[in-house]
Amino acid sequence: MLFILKNLAAATSILAGLELEAQTIQQLMRSLVMRESTMYQAILREGRAEGLEQGRTVGERTIVIKQLTRKLGSLSPDVITKVSSLSLEELESLAEALLDFTNVGDLESWLK
Protein backbone atom coordinates (compact mmCIF):
# COMPACT_ATOMS: atom_id res chain seq x y z
CA MET A 1 0.00 0.00 0.00
CA LEU A 2 2.87 2.36 0.75
CA PHE A 3 4.00 1.84 -2.85
CA ILE A 4 0.55 2.93 -4.10
CA LEU A 5 0.56 5.99 -1.86
CA LYS A 6 4.02 7.00 -3.09
CA ASN A 7 2.97 6.51 -6.70
CA LEU A 8 -0.21 8.52 -6.16
CA ALA A 9 1.73 11.33 -4.48
CA ALA A 10 4.29 11.31 -7.30
CA ALA A 11 1.60 11.41 -10.01
CA THR A 12 -0.23 14.21 -8.22
CA SER A 13 2.98 16.18 -7.85
CA ILE A 14 3.87 15.73 -11.52
CA LEU A 15 0.47 16.92 -12.69
CA ALA A 16 0.49 19.83 -10.26
CA GLY A 17 3.94 20.72 -11.58
CA LEU A 18 2.35 21.75 -14.84
CA GLU A 19 0.84 24.78 -13.12
CA LEU A 20 2.48 25.24 -9.72
CA GLU A 21 5.94 25.84 -8.26
CA ALA A 22 7.68 22.95 -6.47
CA GLN A 23 7.47 24.69 -3.08
CA THR A 24 3.72 25.24 -3.48
CA ILE A 25 3.21 21.58 -4.38
CA GLN A 26 5.18 20.46 -1.31
CA GLN A 27 3.06 22.70 0.92
CA LEU A 28 -0.17 21.37 -0.61
CA MET A 29 0.86 17.74 -0.23
CA ARG A 30 1.50 18.31 3.48
CA SER A 31 -1.48 20.57 4.08
CA LEU A 32 -4.57 19.92 6.14
CA VAL A 33 -6.69 20.45 3.02
CA MET A 34 -5.09 17.43 1.37
CA ARG A 35 -5.64 15.33 4.49
CA GLU A 36 -9.33 16.30 4.51
CA SER A 37 -9.78 15.04 0.95
CA THR A 38 -12.18 12.10 0.74
CA MET A 39 -9.82 10.27 -1.62
CA TYR A 40 -6.87 10.82 0.72
CA GLN A 41 -8.94 9.47 3.62
CA ALA A 42 -10.08 6.46 1.58
CA ILE A 43 -6.48 5.63 0.67
CA LEU A 44 -5.45 5.89 4.32
CA ARG A 45 -8.31 3.62 5.44
CA GLU A 46 -7.42 1.06 2.80
CA GLY A 47 -3.75 1.21 3.76
CA ARG A 48 -4.55 0.76 7.44
CA ALA A 49 -6.84 -2.20 6.73
CA GLU A 50 -4.16 -3.87 4.60
CA GLY A 51 -1.55 -3.20 7.28
CA LEU A 52 -3.73 -4.72 9.98
CA GLU A 53 -4.37 -7.80 7.85
CA GLN A 54 -0.66 -8.22 7.14
CA GLY A 55 0.14 -7.76 10.83
CA ARG A 56 -2.40 -10.41 11.82
CA THR A 57 -0.98 -12.82 9.25
CA VAL A 58 2.62 -12.30 10.42
CA GLY A 59 1.58 -12.72 14.06
CA GLU A 60 -0.44 -15.85 13.37
CA ARG A 61 2.39 -17.31 11.29
CA THR A 62 4.91 -16.69 14.08
CA ILE A 63 2.72 -18.29 16.72
CA VAL A 64 1.85 -21.32 14.56
CA ILE A 65 5.51 -21.98 13.73
CA LYS A 66 6.42 -21.70 17.43
CA GLN A 67 3.61 -24.08 18.38
CA LEU A 68 4.59 -26.57 15.67
CA THR A 69 8.24 -26.46 16.74
CA ARG A 70 7.32 -26.99 20.37
CA LYS A 71 4.97 -29.87 19.57
CA LEU A 72 6.92 -31.61 16.80
CA GLY A 73 10.52 -30.48 17.27
CA SER A 74 12.75 -28.92 14.65
CA LEU A 75 11.05 -28.22 11.32
CA SER A 76 12.74 -28.45 7.94
CA PRO A 77 13.22 -25.25 5.93
CA ASP A 78 10.81 -26.67 3.33
CA VAL A 79 8.05 -27.11 5.91
CA ILE A 80 8.67 -23.62 7.32
CA THR A 81 8.46 -22.19 3.79
CA LYS A 82 5.15 -23.97 3.16
CA VAL A 83 3.69 -22.77 6.47
CA SER A 84 4.95 -19.24 5.78
CA SER A 85 3.11 -19.16 2.45
CA LEU A 86 -0.30 -19.93 3.99
CA SER A 87 -3.07 -17.34 4.07
CA LEU A 88 -4.48 -16.06 7.36
CA GLU A 89 -7.46 -18.40 7.08
CA GLU A 90 -5.22 -21.38 6.38
CA LEU A 91 -2.98 -20.47 9.33
CA GLU A 92 -6.03 -20.33 11.59
CA SER A 93 -7.08 -23.81 10.39
CA LEU A 94 -3.56 -25.11 10.94
CA ALA A 95 -3.53 -23.64 14.46
CA GLU A 96 -6.52 -25.84 15.29
CA ALA A 97 -5.35 -28.91 13.38
CA LEU A 98 -1.89 -28.96 14.97
CA LEU A 99 -3.46 -29.87 18.30
CA ASP A 100 -4.06 -33.35 16.88
CA PHE A 101 -0.63 -33.80 15.25
CA THR A 102 1.67 -36.43 16.74
CA ASN A 103 4.57 -36.16 14.28
CA VAL A 104 5.92 -34.11 11.38
CA GLY A 105 4.24 -36.52 8.95
CA ASP A 106 0.85 -35.31 10.19
CA LEU A 107 1.89 -31.74 9.41
CA GLU A 108 3.24 -32.66 5.99
CA SER A 109 0.00 -34.48 5.17
CA TRP A 110 -2.02 -31.46 6.26
CA LEU A 111 0.09 -29.16 4.08
CA LYS A 112 -0.58 -31.20 0.90
Secondary structure, 3 states (H helix, E strand, C coil): CHHHHHHHHHHHHHHHCCCCCHHHHHHHHHCHHHHHCHHHHHHHHHHHHHHHHHHHHHHHHHHHHHHHHHHHCCCCHHHHHHHHCCCHHHHHHHHHHHHHCCCHHHHHHHHC
